[in-house]
Amino acid sequence: MTDVRKLLNEERVHEEKDLHRGLKDRHIQMIAIGGAIGVGLFLGAGRAIAIAGPGLMLSYAIGGVAIFFIMRALGELLLYRPVSGSFATYAEEFVGPFAGFATGWSYWFMWVVTGMAEITAVAVYVHYWFPDVPQWIPALATLAVLYLVNCVAVAVFGELEFWFALIKVVTIVAMIVIGLAIIFFGVTPLGPTASFSNLWTHGGFMPFGTLGVVLTLQIVMFAYQGVELIGVTAGEAQNPEKVLPHATNGVVWRILIFYVGALIIMMALVPWNELKPGVSPFVYVFERIGVPGAAAIVNLVVITAAASSCNSGIFSTGRMLYTLAQFGQAPRAFGRVSSKHVPSIAITFSAALMGIGVLLNYIVPEQVFVWVTSISLVGSLWTWSIIMIAHLGYRKAIAAGRVKAVAFRMPGAPYANWLVVAFMIAVAVLLSLDPGTRVALYVAPVWFALLGIGYRFTKSRALLEGHVQKSA
């Protein structure tokens, strides 16, 4: 364990020299908010409402509790060692070398796959205004712009993500404020029918029973994908001891306001059975309210949400490959940084693979989005579980006197850790119930088998290099 800790300290030294702490407090706060608000809410909520009705709010609340504990565990680990490798680094130190290897590569793979989905989503939404433009053009243009932004400087990434997140926040807050005005003061054509009673008078609060609530958990957890992104920003955050706990603590309030709050207002304004799975509930509600150009406004917001997710994906994949290269678990070239202090080679490699999404959209346009989002969710479930297990290892190391405790601590350990891990396993099982999401469970064993082969290869290479150095 001493050798591992020495390697981790060397990684910290490399990061301090290579990377630039250019992310300010407002950047980190908005990155945390933007990670929690994405296409899963703006589009996925329609499908989830059709399955669970108003009971969907319970799904978001249950998933939100799990996310709260995950983020508190991650926040405690971040204060102990604020590095860009984040959960991969903690897995390496407190779980084992293979866990670190598998977590780093799985998180990288998850964001590459998510990036494929998001650039495809942008292309589809652009068709609203330009139906004759070939789909690959806006997809490629989006990827190219975001790639260049990530190669310039970390502060530019932070600034772009700040404005992306702000657009999403303003849209949701506007809907909540307008909705409350309609419900309490009866303005607009919806006035006479808008009421909180809509939450329980159309078949009950849970019209499809407990099963409906349970079946939406996989959709809900996909919507929460990205909240852990603040962990990847740790190595480039200004004043991490102050900023990271603040951002982590805000997760539960963002969940209550932006998810549960938005759903309550939407289904109070319009009966849940009027909302259709294939239509964004935000578009439908804004149109019913009578907002001019509602569909165009929300379409722009959804494009922003997708671009924001892809932007975050390019950022996080580059940093994760950088960390893996520091550990000797990825090609050394990925550990190099440009004159702008960004891992440009790692970013270029990741962005190039995201471009495969355009090809997949051409080959299987109907299935690609469900397939890739389901596969990416498996990566998130693994990452979230590893965070909780690594946190257990950290607490044991504190008890043994090997590491120092930090003031920011996760409540409920160790029981909360195991409950969250069990919940992640249950969500993975739910993927098997839908033929569209079941593909993720076929891909997962293949992926982890490839990781096993890759890990053995890197260990063999490390042993060989060590032998050569001794001989020299």
N, C-alpha and C positions, 0 to 999 in steps of 0.2 A: 504493500500500500504506500510505503514511503516513496518508491520509484514513481508511482502514479502521481502522487502529490507534487513531486519534483517536476514531472513533465507538465502538469497543469500550471505550475508557477512559471515555467518557461513560456507556456502559451500566453499567460497574462502579460509577460514582458514583451513578447512579440506584438500583441495587440496594442499595447500602449505606444509602441514605436511605429507600427504600421498604420493603424486606424486612427481616425480623427474624431474626437468627441464633439461633433457638430450638431447634435440633436438637442434642441432646447426643451424647456419644460412644456411649452405649448405644443411642440411637435409630438412629444411622447404622449401627452394627454389625448391629442386628436388621433394619433396612431392607434392608441388603445381603444378609443371610441370607434374609429373606422374599422378596426378588426372585428368588432362585435356587431357591426351593421353592414350587411351585404345583400347580394342577390337573393340569398336564402330567405330574407325577410320581405323584400320588395316583390318577389315573384313566388317563392316557395310557400308563402303563407296561404295563398289561394288553394293549393292542393291540400295542405294540412287542415285548413278549415273544413273542406269537404269531407275529410275523414273523421274529424273529432268534434266539429262544431265549436261552440264557445268553450268546451272542455280543453281546447288547444292551449288555453292560458295555463292550465295545470301542467301540461307538458313543458311549456317554456319555464314555468316556475321550478319544476323538478330538475330540469336540465340546468337551470340557472343556479340552483343550490350546488350541484356538482361542480359547475364552472367556478363558483365562488371559492370552494375549497381548493380546487386546482390552482387558481390564481394566487390564493394566500400561500399555498405551499411553494409555488414558483417565486413569489415575492420574497419569502424567507431565504430561499436558495440564492436569489439574485443579490440580496444584501450581503450574503456570505461571500460570493464570488461573482461580481458583475462582469461577465465576459460574453462576447457575441456567440460563442458556442452554446451557451445557456444549457438547456436540458440535456444535450449530448455530452457536455462536459460533466454535468452532475451524474449522469448515468455511468460515465467512465469511472468517476471517483467513488461513487457510493453503491453501484450495482455490479459493475464489472466491465472489462474491456469490450466484450462482444455487445453488451447492452449499449455502450457508448457508440460503437460502430454502427449498430443497427438503427439506433435512434437518429443519429445524424443523417444517414443515408435515407431513412424512411421519411424524415421530415423534408429533406430535399426533394425526394420523389413526390411527396404529397403536394408540394407547392408547384412543381413542374406540371403535374397533372391538372391541378386547379387552374394554373395559368392557361393551359390549353382550353379549358372550359370557358374561361372568362374572355379571352380574345374572340372566341367563337360567339359568345353572348353579345359582345359589342357589335360584331358584324351583323348579327340578326337584328339588333335594335336600330342600327343605322338604316336598315331597309325601310323603316317607318317613314323616313324623309326621302331616301334615295333608293327606291325599289329596284331600279335597273342596274345599280352598281354591283358588279360581281362580289360575292361574299368575301373572297380572299383578300380583296384590296383593303377594306377597313380593318380587317383582322391583322394584316401585315403592318399597316400604318400604325395601329395602336401599339403593337409590340415594338416596332422600331423606335417610336417616340419615347416609350417608357424605358426601353433599353438605354437610349442615349441619356435620359435623365439620371438613371442610376449610375452611369459611368462618369458623370460630371463631378459630383461631390455629394456627400451624405446630406449636407444642409439643403441641397436642391431637392433631393428625395423627400426630406422631411417637410419642406415648404409645399410641395405638390400634394403630399398626403394630407397635410393640414387643410388645404382648400377642398380636396375631395371629400374628406370627412365632414367638413363644415356644411357642404351642400346637402349631404344626407341628413345631418342633424337638423338643419333649418326646415327641410321638407317634413320630417316627422313632427317636429315641434309645431309647425304651422297647422298640420292636420289635427293635432291634439287640441290646440287653442281654438281653431275654428269649430271643431267638433263640440267642445264644451259650450261654446257660445250658442250653437244650434240647439243642443240638448236643453240648456237652461233658459234660453231666451226665445227659442222657436223661430229664429231667422232662417231664410232660404226655403225653397220648396220642401226640404226634408223635415222642416220644423214639426208638423203635426204627428209624424210617425217616428221621429227620432226619440229614443228613450232607452235608459238602461234596462228596462224590462225586456227589450229585444234579446237580452242575454239568456233569458230562461223561459220565454213564452213560445218558442218555436221548436217544440219537441223536447224542451228541458235544457238545462245547462250542459248535460252530457247526453246528447240524443243518441249516440252510438255506444253508450256505456263506457266502462273502464277500458275495454278493448280498443275503442277508438282513440283514447288518450295514449295508450301504450304504443299503438301502431304509428303514432306521429313522432315518437321520440327520436327516430333516426333522422327525420326531416329537421327537427329542432336542433339536434346536435350538429348537423351540417351547417345550420344557420349560425351557430356559435363558433364555427371554425375560424381561426385567426385571432382569437382573443389572446392567445399565448405569444403573439408577435412581439409584445413589449420585451419578452425575454431575449429576443434576437437583437433588439436595439440597445441592450445593456452595455455592450462594449463601446458604444458611440454616444452614450447619453451624458450630457453635462450634469454634474452633481447627482450621480445615481442614488446616493444615500437618501436624498430628499425626494427626488422625482419619482423613482420606481415605486415606493410604498404608496405615494399619492395616487398614481395611475392604477395600481393594483386594487386599492380600496374602492376606487370608483366603479369597478366592474359591476357590483351588485346593484348600484343605483342606475347604471346604464341599462341593465337588463330589465329592471322594474319599469323605467320610463319608456325606453325605446322599443321594447318588445311587448311586455304585458300591457303597458299603458296604451300603446298604439293599437293593439288588438282589441282592448276594451272599447275604445272610442270607435273603431271601425265597425264592430259588430253591434254597437249601440246605435250608430247612425243608420246602418242598413242591416236588416235581418240576415243572419249568417247563411241561410239557404238561398239567398239571392246571389251570393258570391260564387263565381265559377272557377274551377281548378286551372283552366287555361288562360285566365285573365288576371292581371295584377290587381289585388284588392285595392291598392292605392289608386290606381287609374280609375277603377269603377266608382270608388267613393268620391274622389275629386270631381268626376263627371256628374254624379248625382247631386253634389253640393251646388253645382252650377259654376264652377271655376272655369273661365274661358281657357281653351287650349290645355285642359287638364291632362289629356293623354300625352301631348307633346312634352309637357313639363315633367311628368313622371318618367317618360321615356328617357329624357335627358338625365334624370337622377339615376335611373337604372344603369345607363351607360357609365355614369360616374362611378357607381358602386362596383361594376365589373372592372373598369379600368383601375380603380383603387385596389381591388383585390389582386389584379395582375401586377401592379406596381409593387405591392407588398411582397408578392411571390418572388419577383426578380431580386428584390433586396435580400430577402431571407435565404434564398437558395445560394446566392453569392457568399453570404457570411457563413453559411453552414459548410459549404465546400472549403472555404478558407480554413475553418476550424479543423475539419477532417484532414486537410493537408498538413496542418501543424502537428497532428498526431501521427502522421505517416500512414493515414488510412485513405488517402486520395492522392492523385498525382501531385508532385511538388509544385507544378506550375500554378495550381489553384491557390497556393499559399502566397503568391506574389501580389503586391499591390502597385497601383499606378502612382504617378506623381500627385494625383488628387486624393491619395490615401483610400482608394476603393479597390477591392479584389476584382479587377476588370476581366481577367481571364476566366475566373469562376463565373462571373455574371454573363459573359459572352457564351460560355458553354451551356449554361442553364437556359438562357433566352433562345438559343438555337434549337434546343430540344422542345421548348414550348411551341415553336413554329410547326411542329408535327401536328398540333391541334387543327391547323387549317386543312391539312391533308385528311385527317380523320373526319372532319366535318364534311368533306367532299365524298368520302367513301360511305360513312354511316351517319348521315345528317340527323336522322330521327332518334337514334339511340345514344349518340356520342355524349350529350350533356349528362344524362342519367348515369351512364357508365363511368365517366371520368370523375363525377362528383362522388359516386359511391366508393370508388377506389381510393380517392383522396381522403374520404372519411375514415377508412381503415387506418391510414397513416396518422390521422389526428387521434383516434382512439388509442393507438399504441403510444403516441407521444404523451398524451394526458396521463395514461396509466403509469408510464415510466417516471413522470414528474412526481407522482404520489409515492412510488416505490423508492425513488432516489431520496425523497424527503424523509422517509422512514430510516434510510441508511444514514442520512445526515444527523437525525436526532439520536441515533445509536452512537454515532461518532462523538457527539457532544457529551452523551452520558459516559463514554469511555475516556473523555478528556483529550481526544485527538484533535478536535477543532473547537473554535470558539462559537458561542451562541450569539445571535443578533437580537436586537430589541423587537423587530417585526416578526411575529410568530403566527403560525397557522393554528387556529383553535381545533380541538377535537381529536388530535393525533393520539394514538395510532388508529383509533376506530374509524375516523372519517376517511383515512387513507384507504383502508380495505373496503369500505362501503362504496367509495367512488370507483375503485378498480372493479368491483363486482358489477356496478352499474355500467361501466364501459363494456364489459363482457356481454351483458344483457343486450345492449344496443347492437353489438356486433352480431349476436344471434338473430336479432330482428331483421337484419339485412337479408337473411335467407328466405324471408316470407314473401318478398316481392321479386318476380323474375327479372325485373330491370336492375335491381340493386344486388341480386345474387351473384352477378359477375365478379363483384369485389371479393367474394369469398373464394372464387376460383383463382383470382390473381394473387391473393395474399400468400398462399403456400408457396407459389412459384417465386414470388418476390423474396420471401424469407429464405428459401433454398439458395437463391442467388447470393443473398447476403452471407450465408454460411460459407459458400465457396469463396466469395470475395474476401471474407475475413481470414480464412485459412491461407489465401494467397498473400495477403498483406503481412501476416505473421511469418510466413516462410521467407518473404522478401526481407523483413526486418532481421530475422536470424541470419540470413545470408550476408547482409550488409555488415552486421556486427562481426561475423566471422572474418570477412575480408579486412575490416578495420583492424582487428586484432592481429591478423597475419602481417599487415603492413607495419 
